[in-house]
Amino acid sequence: MLQCLRPEDAGDRPAELAISERDRLLIGLQEQIFGPTLNAFAACPSCGTSLEFNLRTSDLFEHSHSCEEGQARVMDIVAGDYQVSFRRPTSADLAAAAEVESPNGRRAVVFERCVESVTRSGAPLGWTEIPEEVIAELEERLESAGLGGEILLNLVCPACRFAWTVDFDIASYLYAEISGLARQILEEVGALAAAYGWSEDEILAMPRLRRRFYLDRVR
């Protein structure tokens, strides 16, 4: 989406952007196409009630900037005698991890790709030599540092008062919005082509308000 619609910001390889940086650009793309308000839905995991709520791109921008603020591309994390240099994950890293079925396997892929160096008391090690308890501590610190740029929403069900947290993914949300808009435009083109015999290029070249006028006459 970034490469097609915001190539001037995404660069040559948008998949190599850090997740938080990628999401900041996607939030801007969402605002540019659909405006500053996002209509979101969630189902209560306790009673199944559907919740509808709004998000503002300004709030999402504020979160993404706080994730980016003061963060270098590589973080040096000290845990006991171990020092680990960890690169911020990218879309390419997550895509590679998604090809592995097990959670432990996915974690291994991310660590293998993102750990740039490991030392213990100054002696170099491979990442597979890090003890499990140190890996757990590293994961906790990486999460608290917001390396992945997660946007967590605290929700409360109005029916049963159950409270839970969901992870809002701007990439999935924006893709769904663009897909819905594309289907809508194709339906409009089909209706106008059937009614007036115009070509797809002719219909898409019309200003949106003019196209809407002809659609109202057809319907």
C-alpha positions in Angstrom: 0.0 0.0 0.0 2.8 2.4 0.9 4.8 1.7 -2.3 1.7 2.2 -4.5 0.1 5.2 -2.7 2.9 7.0 -0.9 6.1 6.1 -2.7 7.8 9.4 -1.8 7.6 8.4 1.9 8.0 4.7 1.7 11.3 4.6 -0.1 12.5 1.8 -2.3 11.8 -1.0 0.2 8.9 -0.2 2.6 9.0 -3.7 3.9 12.4 -2.8 5.5 10.9 0.0 7.6 10.6 -0.6 11.3 7.0 -1.5 12.3 6.4 1.7 14.2 7.7 3.8 11.4 5.7 1.8 8.8 2.5 2.2 10.9 3.0 6.0 11.2 3.1 6.2 7.4 0.0 4.0 7.1 -1.9 6.2 9.6 -1.1 9.2 7.4 -2.4 7.2 4.4 -5.6 6.4 6.2 -6.2 10.0 7.0 -5.4 11.1 3.5 -7.9 8.7 1.9 -10.6 8.3 4.5 -10.3 11.3 6.8 -9.4 11.6 10.5 -12.0 9.3 12.0 -11.8 5.5 12.0 -14.9 3.4 12.6 -13.9 0.3 14.5 -15.8 -2.8 15.7 -15.1 -5.5 18.3 -17.0 -8.5 19.7 -17.0 -9.0 23.5 -15.2 -12.3 24.2 -17.5 -12.9 27.2 -21.0 -12.4 25.9 -20.5 -11.8 22.1 -22.0 -8.3 22.1 -20.8 -6.1 19.2 -19.1 -2.9 20.1 -18.8 0.0 17.7 -16.4 2.9 18.5 -14.4 5.6 16.9 -10.6 6.2 16.8 -8.9 9.4 15.7 -5.8 9.5 13.6 -4.4 12.2 15.8 -4.4 9.8 18.8 -2.8 7.1 16.7 -0.2 9.6 15.5 0.6 10.5 19.1 1.1 6.9 20.0 3.3 6.2 17.0 5.4 9.3 17.7 5.9 8.2 21.3 7.1 4.8 20.1 9.5 6.4 17.6 10.8 9.1 20.0 14.4 8.5 21.1 14.6 5.1 19.5 17.6 4.1 17.4 17.4 1.4 14.7 19.4 -0.9 17.0 18.9 -1.2 20.8 21.5 -2.4 23.2 19.9 -4.4 26.0 21.8 -5.6 29.1 20.4 -8.5 31.1 22.7 -9.8 33.8 26.1 -10.6 32.2 24.6 -10.6 28.7 24.5 -7.7 26.3 22.3 -8.0 23.2 22.1 -5.6 20.2 18.7 -6.0 18.7 17.4 -4.4 15.5 13.9 -3.1 15.4 11.6 -5.7 13.6 10.3 -4.9 10.1 7.4 -6.2 8.0 9.9 -8.5 6.2 10.8 -10.0 9.6 7.2 -10.6 10.6 6.4 -12.0 7.1 9.3 -14.5 7.5 8.1 -15.5 11.0 4.5 -15.9 9.8 5.7 -18.8 7.5 6.5 -20.9 10.6 3.6 -22.6 12.3 4.8 -22.9 16.0 5.0 -19.8 18.3 8.5 -20.9 19.4 9.5 -21.2 15.7 8.2 -17.7 14.9 10.1 -16.3 17.9 13.3 -18.0 16.7 12.9 -16.5 13.3 12.5 -13.0 14.7 15.5 -13.4 17.0 17.7 -14.9 14.3 16.9 -12.0 11.9 17.0 -9.1 14.5 19.7 -10.0 17.0 22.9 -8.4 15.6 25.3 -9.4 18.4 25.4 -11.1 21.7 28.1 -11.0 24.4 28.5 -12.5 27.8 31.0 -10.6 30.0 32.5 -9.3 26.7 32.8 -12.7 25.0 30.8 -13.0 21.8 28.0 -15.6 21.6 25.4 -16.7 19.1 21.8 -15.9 19.9 21.0 -19.5 20.4 23.3 -19.5 23.4 21.2 -17.1 25.3 19.5 -18.8 28.2 15.7 -19.0 28.2 15.3 -16.8 31.2 17.4 -14.0 29.6 15.3 -14.3 26.4 12.2 -13.9 28.4 13.7 -10.8 30.0 14.7 -9.4 26.6 11.2 -9.9 25.3 9.7 -8.1 28.2 12.1 -5.2 27.8 11.5 -5.0 24.0 7.7 -5.0 24.6 7.9 -2.2 27.2 10.1 -0.2 24.8 7.4 -0.3 22.2 9.7 -1.7 19.5 6.8 -3.2 17.6 4.7 -0.1 17.9 1.7 -2.0 19.2 -1.5 0.0 19.6 -3.4 -1.6 22.5 -7.1 -0.6 23.1 -8.7 -1.1 26.5 -12.4 -2.0 25.9 -15.3 -2.5 28.2 -18.5 -4.3 27.1 -21.6 -2.1 27.8 -23.7 -5.3 28.2 -21.8 -7.4 30.7 -19.0 -5.0 31.8 -16.3 -7.4 30.8 -13.0 -5.6 30.2 -10.3 -6.7 27.8 -7.5 -5.4 25.6 -7.2 -5.7 21.8 -4.3 -5.0 19.5 -5.2 -2.6 16.8 -3.4 -3.2 13.6 -3.5 -0.2 11.2 -2.2 -2.3 8.3 -5.1 -4.8 8.4 -7.6 -2.0 9.1 -6.4 0.2 6.1 -6.3 -2.9 3.8 -9.9 -3.7 4.7 -10.9 -0.1 4.1 -9.2 0.1 0.7 -10.6 -3.3 -0.3 -14.1 -2.1 0.6 -13.7 1.1 -1.4 -12.4 -0.9 -4.4 -15.4 -3.1 -4.4 -17.7 -0.1 -4.1 -16.1 1.6 -7.1 -16.3 -1.6 -9.2 -20.0 -1.9 -8.4 -20.5 1.7 -9.4 -18.6 1.1 -12.7 -20.7 -2.0 -13.4 -24.0 -0.2 -12.8 -23.1 2.8 -14.9 -21.6 0.7 -17.7 -24.8 -1.4 -17.9 -27.1 1.6 -17.8 -25.2 3.9 -20.2 -22.7 1.8 -22.1 -19.8 3.9 -20.9 -16.3 2.3 -20.7 -14.5 1.8 -17.4 -12.0 4.5 -18.2 -14.8 7.0 -19.0 -16.6 6.3 -15.8 -13.5 6.5 -13.6 -12.5 9.8 -15.3 -15.6 11.4 -14.0 -15.5 13.5 -10.8 -17.0 11.5 -7.9 -20.0 13.9 -7.4 -20.9 13.6 -11.1 -20.6 9.8 -10.9 -22.8 9.8 -7.9 -25.5 11.9 -9.7 -25.7 9.3 -12.5 -25.8 6.5 -10.0 -28.7 8.1 -8.2 -30.6 8.3 -11.5 -29.9 4.6 -12.2 -31.0 3.4 -8.8 
